[in-house]
Amino acid sequence: MLKDIIAKRYAKALLSLAVQAGKTEEVKNDMVAISDLYKGSKSLQRVFMNPVFSMADRTKVLKGLLDAAKVSDLSARFLELLAEKGRFKLVRETAVAYTELLDITQGRVKATVTAADALSDSEVKRLQDRVKALVGKEVELKVEVDKSLIGGVRTRVGSTVYDGSLKNQLKLMRETLLKG
């Protein structure tokens, strides 16, 4: 919980700088890339979480990481600051918070559509347009398949779920019949 609060503060500061520089998407891509690298590397995590490693060692490792990932100067300076403050281990949480804040400022929302079968591109586009009309924001749609739904779709936008699946309809019908 505390680490999410700290990460959000860093993300807000980074977003403010990225907006001023006009590099919000570039910084987002950099943060996600570094976060993914960090998540996938136990040795990287060990370097930044283990107090045995000196600041000089961490700086060397970070420099190599930033050069390999070819991040922007703004992102590099920010990540160096995280390392200096001993907060680099929060890079994943900071990347997530930054992405969420950027989505909010740009009026974007993420939605997940779960269908019983794979959807065609035109069906995905139609669903995306419907969700956009429903929430009044740009929609980044993720599509999943769950055969247990039998038919129809279930859409999650934030914490709201719109369940139009056949499985849910049968469940509701069953509950109604059992009530009498």
RADAKA-V786109 format. One record per residue. RES is the residue in three letters. PHI is phi in whole degrees, -180 to 180 (none if undefined). D_LAST is the distance of its C-alpha to the last C-alpha in whole Angstrom. Layout:
RES_PHI_D_LAST ; RES_PHI_D_LAST
This chain:
MET_none_45 ; LEU_-63_49 ; LYS_-66_50 ; ASP_-68_48 ; ILE_-65_49 ; ILE_-63_53 ; ALA_-61_52 ; LYS_-66_50 ; ARG_-64_53 ; TYR_-64_56 ; ALA_-64_53 ; LYS_-62_54 ; ALA_-63_57 ; LEU_-64_58 ; LEU_-62_56 ; SER_-59_58 ; LEU_-67_61 ; ALA_-67_59 ; VAL_-64_59 ; GLN_-60_62 ; ALA_-84_64 ; GLY_70_61 ; LYS_-127_60 ; THR_-63_56 ; GLU_-72_55 ; GLU_-63_58 ; VAL_-66_58 ; LYS_-59_54 ; ASN_-61_55 ; ASP_-63_58 ; MET_-64_55 ; VAL_-65_53 ; ALA_-63_56 ; ILE_-66_57 ; SER_-60_54 ; ASP_-64_53 ; LEU_-62_57 ; TYR_-64_56 ; LYS_-62_53 ; GLY_-87_54 ; SER_-123_57 ; LYS_-64_57 ; SER_-67_61 ; LEU_-63_61 ; GLN_-60_58 ; ARG_-62_61 ; VAL_-61_63 ; PHE_-88_61 ; MET_-105_60 ; ASN_-93_62 ; PRO_-68_65 ; VAL_-65_68 ; PHE_-79_68 ; SER_-77_70 ; MET_-63_70 ; ALA_-64_72 ; ASP_-63_71 ; ARG_-63_67 ; THR_-63_69 ; LYS_-61_71 ; VAL_-63_68 ; LEU_-64_66 ; LYS_-59_69 ; GLY_-63_69 ; LEU_-64_65 ; LEU_-67_65 ; ASP_-65_68 ; ALA_-67_66 ; ALA_-83_63 ; LYS_53_65 ; VAL_-83_63 ; SER_-68_64 ; ASP_-61_67 ; LEU_-61_64 ; SER_-64_62 ; ALA_-62_65 ; ARG_-62_66 ; PHE_-64_62 ; LEU_-66_62 ; GLU_-65_65 ; LEU_-63_64 ; LEU_-57_61 ; ALA_-66_63 ; GLU_-59_66 ; LYS_-84_63 ; GLY_73_62 ; ARG_-114_59 ; PHE_-63_59 ; LYS_-64_56 ; LEU_-96_54 ; VAL_-61_55 ; ARG_-66_51 ; GLU_-63_49 ; THR_-67_52 ; ALA_-63_51 ; VAL_-64_48 ; ALA_-63_48 ; TYR_-61_51 ; THR_-61_48 ; GLU_-64_46 ; LEU_-64_48 ; LEU_-63_50 ; ASP_-59_46 ; ILE_-63_45 ; THR_-68_49 ; GLN_-96_49 ; GLY_68_45 ; ARG_-107_44 ; VAL_-136_40 ; LYS_-99_39 ; ALA_-135_36 ; THR_-120_35 ; VAL_-109_33 ; THR_-112_31 ; ALA_-123_31 ; ALA_-71_30 ; ASP_-132_34 ; ALA_-60_37 ; LEU_-101_37 ; SER_-75_40 ; ASP_-60_43 ; SER_-68_42 ; GLU_-68_38 ; VAL_-64_39 ; LYS_-62_41 ; ARG_-62_38 ; LEU_-63_36 ; GLN_-60_38 ; ASP_-64_39 ; ARG_-66_35 ; VAL_-66_35 ; LYS_-61_38 ; ALA_-66_37 ; LEU_-69_34 ; VAL_-98_36 ; GLY_73_39 ; LYS_-138_41 ; GLU_-64_43 ; VAL_-121_41 ; GLU_-102_42 ; LEU_-101_39 ; LYS_-114_39 ; VAL_-112_37 ; GLU_-125_36 ; VAL_-117_34 ; ASP_-139_31 ; LYS_-60_30 ; SER_-69_27 ; LEU_-72_25 ; ILE_71_26 ; GLY_-165_26 ; GLY_79_27 ; VAL_-139_28 ; ARG_-122_27 ; THR_-119_30 ; ARG_-115_31 ; VAL_-120_33 ; GLY_64_35 ; SER_-101_32 ; THR_-95_29 ; VAL_-116_27 ; TYR_-109_26 ; ASP_-107_24 ; GLY_-111_23 ; SER_-80_23 ; LEU_-63_21 ; LYS_-57_20 ; ASN_-68_19 ; GLN_-62_17 ; LEU_-65_16 ; LYS_-63_15 ; LEU_-63_13 ; MET_-63_11 ; ARG_-60_10 ; GLU_-62_9 ; THR_-65_7 ; LEU_-66_5 ; LEU_-71_5 ; LYS_-73_4 ; GLY_101_0
